[in-house]
């Protein structure tokens, strides 16, 4: 008898893979189609970079700590999982962010959006940028758009528009930190395509930012009006009203969504295999298109009609290199970083944590690249009378600190905190997480290279798909969106 159940194997149990599995089962159920989904994860846990530690009343993120509220796929997923009521925003009192310069913390200039000065009067007050540097940045309003065809590095584009000083003192710590990268190596089209769009549509970054702010203000006014009428913020009747925050997370940590996904997947009959390392991919029958066989490290195998790769680029490249051109994958470098979280008692802490944290430009030559004053930014993360600080170590061109032993790494981080904050308190405990080869660096031409790779994959291995953070966005909502899109493509929705 012909087999009636369609089989899909998902390689990778991170945010993208779990989202894909969830939407595969959901969409198949809605269509009345029988589907068997197997998630194959090489490690002993699900979640990938998402990894919450709940300890002594603290909520500690060992990976990402939040997501952008304006990117809706994560919110939509939370609603479908019934956990949207657990969403929470940042402390509205912790608005201030600092940037280190010459060993001192300076307030981030007001009126900046992604580093772009949309308010001239406020921008001119900062001492982070010289008078000459400020005037050079404002020339963006008069510089012709020029040829916007093709791709280039973020650093080269921003330096041409606003000058080198703005790149080094403002854009580098603010934007490069998102990828732990080097702005002069990251491709613009894959990281900040909105910058080129602003210049193309409005003639300059500053004008484009101002227009975006006006549009956002109108949207907020409409949202507030809807809320007053009982419709909710960005929600239909009966849905949870979300806090007015740029960033969101869950009160019990981001692992909340991973746990909810795992529970739902198991309930829907999804097969989850942990500690299962895929070693090769081959056709079940080379003569006929009858699906694929994944050979696992323990000698077992998984057969599937379709296979979805959601692995890091180097993992995808290793398995697909016998079949297709994987240069688009091998051209993606990965950076290793470490998160150092320090927990304190408020007695003797002697710092009021009057903001969300600080950023450190590359030229300051510190081990720390940034610090989040976690318990001030996220009020749910520490018990009463306690303080929580998270520091980041490692970036493109400077990853040595990641591999320092725990005692040395904790020590150098505390010295940086003492130098910059005057913080001499002894932490109650320190949690160190090393995320090796975790931050993909999108090169110039990445978007076109990925399109070409997917075309080749479709032609050479029909029924094999690939997506994830290596392809189009490191943010959690981007991963959810890519997982859902892959599910729709596999099912032909």
C-alpha positions in Angstrom: 0.0 0.0 0.0 1.1 3.5 -0.7 2.3 5.4 2.3 -0.3 8.0 3.4 1.8 10.1 5.9 4.1 12.8 4.6 7.4 13.0 6.5 9.5 16.1 7.2 12.8 16.2 9.0 13.9 19.4 10.6 17.6 19.7 11.3 18.2 22.0 14.3 16.1 22.6 17.5 16.7 26.3 17.9 14.1 29.1 17.4 13.9 28.6 13.6 13.6 24.9 13.7 11.0 24.7 16.4 9.0 27.5 14.8 9.1 25.6 11.5 8.0 22.4 13.2 5.1 24.2 14.9 3.8 25.8 11.8 4.3 22.6 9.7 2.0 20.7 12.1 -0.5 23.6 12.5 -0.8 24.3 8.8 -1.1 20.6 7.9 -3.8 20.1 10.5 -5.7 23.1 9.1 -5.5 21.5 5.6 -6.5 18.0 6.8 -3.1 16.7 5.8 -1.3 14.0 7.7 2.2 14.9 8.5 5.0 13.3 10.5 7.6 15.9 11.7 10.9 14.9 13.3 13.2 17.5 14.9 16.8 16.4 15.0 19.0 18.4 17.5 22.7 17.7 18.0 22.9 19.0 21.6 21.1 17.7 24.7 18.6 20.6 24.8 16.3 22.6 22.6 16.4 26.4 22.1 19.8 27.0 20.5 20.9 30.4 21.6 17.8 30.9 23.8 18.8 29.6 27.3 17.3 31.0 30.5 18.8 30.2 33.9 16.4 30.6 36.9 18.5 30.8 40.0 17.8 32.1 43.5 15.0 34.2 42.3 17.0 35.7 39.4 16.0 35.3 35.8 19.3 35.2 33.8 19.5 35.0 30.0 22.6 33.2 28.8 21.8 34.1 25.2 19.6 36.9 23.8 17.6 38.7 26.4 14.7 40.2 24.4 13.3 40.9 20.9 12.1 43.9 19.0 8.4 44.5 19.7 7.8 46.1 16.2 8.7 42.7 14.6 5.4 40.9 15.0 6.2 37.2 14.3 7.3 36.4 17.9 4.2 38.2 19.3 2.0 36.2 17.0 3.7 33.0 17.9 3.3 33.8 21.6 -0.5 34.4 21.1 -0.9 31.1 19.2 0.9 29.3 22.1 -1.2 31.1 24.7 1.8 32.7 26.5 1.3 36.3 25.3 0.1 37.2 28.8 3.6 36.6 30.0 5.2 39.2 27.8 6.7 42.2 29.5 8.6 45.3 28.5 11.6 47.3 29.7 11.5 49.6 32.7 10.2 53.0 31.3 12.5 54.7 33.9 15.6 53.1 32.5 15.8 55.1 29.3 19.4 56.4 29.5 22.2 54.6 27.7 25.8 55.5 28.0 28.8 55.2 25.7 32.4 54.9 27.0 34.9 57.4 25.7 38.4 58.0 27.2 37.6 55.9 30.2 34.4 57.7 31.1 30.7 57.0 30.6 28.9 59.7 28.5 25.1 59.7 28.0 24.1 58.7 24.5 23.1 61.8 22.6 19.3 62.4 22.6 17.4 62.3 19.4 19.3 59.4 17.8 17.6 56.5 16.0 20.0 53.7 15.2 22.7 56.4 15.6 21.1 58.8 13.1 20.7 62.3 14.6 17.1 63.4 13.8 17.1 66.2 16.3 19.8 68.7 15.5 19.5 70.8 18.7 19.8 67.8 21.0 22.6 66.3 18.9 24.7 69.4 19.1 24.8 69.2 22.9 26.7 65.9 23.1 30.4 65.8 24.0 30.8 62.4 22.5 31.4 63.9 19.0 33.6 66.9 18.2 32.1 70.0 16.8 33.7 69.2 13.5 32.3 65.7 13.7 28.8 67.0 14.4 28.8 69.3 11.4 30.1 66.6 9.2 27.3 64.3 10.3 24.7 67.0 9.4 26.1 67.2 5.9 24.1 64.0 5.3 21.1 66.3 4.5 23.0 67.8 1.5 25.0 64.9 0.2 23.6 63.5 -3.1 22.2 60.0 -2.9 24.6 58.8 -5.5 24.5 55.3 -7.1 22.6 53.1 -4.7 22.8 50.0 -6.9 24.7 47.0 -5.6 25.9 46.3 -2.1 28.7 47.7 0.1 29.8 47.5 3.8 27.8 49.3 6.5 30.9 51.2 7.6 31.8 52.5 4.1 28.2 53.7 3.5 27.8 55.4 6.9 31.3 57.0 6.7 30.4 58.5 3.3 27.1 59.8 4.6 28.1 61.1 8.1 31.9 60.9 8.5 34.4 58.6 10.1 34.1 60.1 13.6 30.3 59.2 13.8 31.1 55.7 12.6 33.8 55.2 15.3 32.1 56.8 18.3 28.4 56.2 17.6 27.5 53.7 14.9 30.3 51.2 15.7 29.3 50.5 19.4 25.6 50.8 18.6 25.2 48.8 15.4 28.2 46.5 15.3 27.3 45.2 18.7 24.1 43.6 17.3 26.3 41.2 15.3 29.5 41.4 17.4 30.9 42.4 14.0 33.0 45.0 12.2 31.0 47.6 10.3 33.7 47.6 7.5 33.1 43.9 6.8 29.3 43.6 7.3 27.2 43.9 4.2 24.6 46.7 4.2 21.9 44.9 2.3 21.8 42.0 4.7 22.1 44.0 7.9 20.6 47.5 7.6 18.9 47.7 4.2 16.6 50.5 5.6 19.5 52.9 5.5 19.8 52.7 1.7 16.1 52.8 1.3 15.9 56.0 3.4 18.5 57.7 1.2 16.8 56.5 -2.0 13.3 57.7 -0.9 14.1 60.8 1.1 17.5 61.9 0.0 19.3 61.4 3.3 19.4 59.3 6.4 18.3 62.2 8.6 15.3 63.1 6.4 14.3 59.4 6.2 14.5 59.0 10.0 12.4 62.0 10.6 9.7 60.7 8.2 9.8 57.3 10.0 9.4 59.0 13.3 6.3 60.9 12.1 4.8 57.7 10.8 5.5 56.0 14.1 3.9 58.8 16.0 0.8 58.6 13.9 0.7 54.8 14.4 1.1 55.3 18.2 -1.7 57.8 18.3 -4.0 55.4 16.4 -3.0 52.6 18.8 -3.8 54.7 21.8 -7.1 55.7 20.3 -7.9 52.0 19.7 -6.9 51.1 23.2 -9.3 53.7 24.6 -12.1 52.2 22.6 -11.2 48.8 24.1 -9.6 47.2 21.1 -6.2 46.8 22.7 -2.7 47.6 21.6 -2.1 45.9 18.3 -4.6 43.2 19.2 -8.1 42.1 18.4 -10.8 42.0 21.0 -9.9 39.6 23.9 -6.2 39.6 23.1 -3.6 40.7 25.6 -2.7 44.4 25.6 1.1 44.6 25.1 3.3 47.0 27.1 4.4 50.1 25.2 8.1 49.1 24.9 10.7 48.9 22.1 11.8 45.5 23.4 9.9 42.6 24.9 10.6 39.4 26.7 8.8 37.0 29.0 8.5 37.4 32.7 10.1 34.0 33.4 12.7 34.4 30.6 12.9 33.7 26.9 13.0 29.9 27.5 9.3 30.3 28.2 8.6 30.2 24.4 10.9 27.2 23.9 9.2 25.3 26.7 5.8 26.1 25.2 6.9 25.1 21.8 8.3 21.8 23.0 5.1 21.0 25.0 2.9 21.8 22.0 5.0 19.8 19.5 5.0 16.7 21.7 1.2 17.1 22.2 0.9 17.2 18.4 2.9 14.0 17.9 6.2 15.6 16.8 9.3 13.4 17.2 12.1 15.2 19.0 15.6 13.6 18.9 18.2 15.2 21.2 21.9 14.4 21.0 21.3 13.3 17.4 24.1 14.5 15.1 23.4 14.2 11.4 26.5 13.0 9.5 25.3 12.7 5.9 22.3 13.3 3.5 21.5 11.0 0.6 18.6 10.1 -1.6 16.7 7.0 -0.6 16.8 5.9 -4.2 19.2 7.6 -6.5 17.2 6.5 -9.5 13.8 7.8 -8.3 12.8 10.8 -6.3 11.6 9.0 -3.2 12.8 11.3 -0.5 16.0 11.4 1.6 17.9 9.5 4.3 19.8 11.3 7.0 22.5 9.1 8.6 23.1 9.9 12.2 26.3 9.6 14.3 24.9 6.8 16.4 24.4 4.6 13.3 20.7 5.2 13.0 19.0 7.1 10.2 15.9 9.2 9.6 14.0 9.0 6.3 11.9 12.0 5.1 10.1 13.3 2.0 11.4 16.8 2.7 14.3 18.0 4.8 14.7 21.4 6.3 18.1 22.7 7.4 18.1 25.3 10.2 21.7 24.8 11.3 24.5 27.3 11.4 26.0 28.0 8.0 29.0 25.7 8.7 26.8 22.8 9.7 24.6 23.2 6.6 27.7 23.5 4.4 29.3 20.3 5.7 26.2 18.2 5.0 25.3 19.7 1.6 28.8 20.2 0.1 28.7 16.8 -1.6 25.6 17.8 -3.5 25.5 21.6 -4.2 27.8 24.7 -4.3 28.0 25.8 -0.6 30.3 28.8 -1.1 27.4 31.1 0.1 27.6 29.2 3.4 31.4 29.0 3.8 31.7 32.7 3.1 29.8 33.4 6.3 32.3 33.9 9.2 31.2 33.3 12.8 32.3 35.2 15.9 32.6 33.8 19.4 31.3 35.8 22.3 30.8 35.3 26.1 28.2 36.6 28.4 29.3 37.3 32.0 26.4 37.9 34.4 27.1 39.2 37.9 24.6 39.1 40.8 24.9 41.5 43.7 23.2 42.3 47.0 22.2 46.0 47.1 24.0 46.5 50.4 27.3 48.1 49.5 26.5 48.2 45.8 26.8 52.0 45.7 25.6 52.6 42.1 22.1 53.7 41.3 22.0 52.1 37.8 20.3 55.1 36.3 19.8 53.6 32.9 19.8 50.5 30.8 23.6 50.1 30.5 26.5 51.2 28.3 28.3 50.5 25.1 32.1 50.5 24.5 33.6 51.5 21.1 36.3 49.3 19.7 38.9 52.1 20.1 38.5 52.0 23.9 40.4 48.7 24.0 38.4 47.1 26.8 37.5 43.4 27.4 33.9 44.4 27.8 32.1 45.4 24.6 28.9 46.4 26.3 27.0 46.0 29.6 23.3 45.7 30.4 22.2 46.9 33.8 19.7 44.0 33.7 17.9 44.5 37.0 17.3 48.2 36.1 16.2 47.5 32.5 14.1 44.5 33.2 12.4 44.7 36.6 11.5 41.0 36.7 15.0 39.7 36.6 16.2 40.2 40.2 14.6 39.7 43.6 14.0 42.7 45.9 17.3 43.9 47.3 19.4 42.4 44.6 21.1 43.7 41.5 22.0 42.0 38.2 24.5 43.1 35.5 25.4 41.4 32.3 28.6 42.1 30.4 29.5 41.0 26.8 33.0 40.0 25.8 34.2 39.3 22.2 33.8 40.9 18.8 35.2 40.6 15.3 39.0 40.9 15.5 39.1 40.5 19.2 37.8 37.1 20.5 40.7 36.2 22.8 38.9 37.2 26.0 36.2 34.6 25.3 38.6 31.8 26.1 40.1 33.2 29.3 39.4 30.8 32.2 36.4 31.6 34.4 38.4 33.3 37.2 40.5 35.5 34.9 37.5 36.4 32.8 35.4 37.4 35.8 38.3 39.4 37.2 38.9 41.4 34.0 35.2 42.1 33.7 35.0 43.4 37.3 38.1 45.6 36.7 36.4 47.2 33.7 33.2 47.7 35.8 35.3 49.4 38.5 37.1 51.6 36.0 33.9 52.7 34.3 31.3 52.6 37.0 33.3 52.8 40.2 31.7 49.5 41.1 33.8 47.8 43.8 31.1 45.5 45.3 31.8 41.8 45.3 29.2 39.7 43.4 27.3 37.0 45.1 27.9 34.8 42.1 29.1 35.0 38.5 27.6 33.1 35.6 29.7 32.8 32.4 28.4 31.5 29.1 30.6 31.1 26.1 28.8 31.1 22.8 31.4 29.9 20.4 30.9 30.5 16.7 27.5 31.9 17.4 27.3 35.3 15.6 27.1 35.1 11.8 28.8 37.9 9.8 26.9 38.7 6.7 29.4 39.7 4.0 28.9 42.1 1.1 26.7 40.4 -1.5 25.1 38.1 1.1 21.5 38.5 -0.1 22.3 37.6 -3.7 24.6 34.8 -2.7 21.8 33.2 -0.6 19.3 33.6 -3.4 21.7 31.8 -5.7 22.4 29.0 -3.1 18.7 28.4 -2.6 18.1 28.2 -6.4 20.9 25.6 -6.7 19.5 23.7 -3.8 16.0 23.6 -5.4 17.4 22.3 -8.7 19.8 19.7 -7.3 18.0 18.5 -4.3 14.2 19.1 -4.7 12.5 18.8 -1.3 15.5 20.0 0.6 15.3 23.5 2.1 17.6 25.7 4.2 16.9 28.7 6.4 17.7 30.3 9.8 19.9 33.0 11.3 22.7 32.4 8.7 20.2 33.4 5.9 18.3 36.5 6.9 18.4 38.0 10.4 19.7 37.1 13.8 16.8 38.5 15.8 14.3 36.0 17.3 11.3 37.3 15.4 13.4 36.9 12.2 14.0 33.3 13.1 10.3 32.7 13.8 9.3 34.4 10.5 11.8 32.2 8.6 10.6 29.1 10.2 7.0 29.9 9.3 7.9 30.8 5.8 9.8 27.5 5.3 6.8 25.6 6.6 4.6 27.3 4.1 7.0 26.6 1.3 7.3 23.0 2.2 3.5 22.5 2.3 2.9 24.7 -0.8 0.8 27.2 1.1 
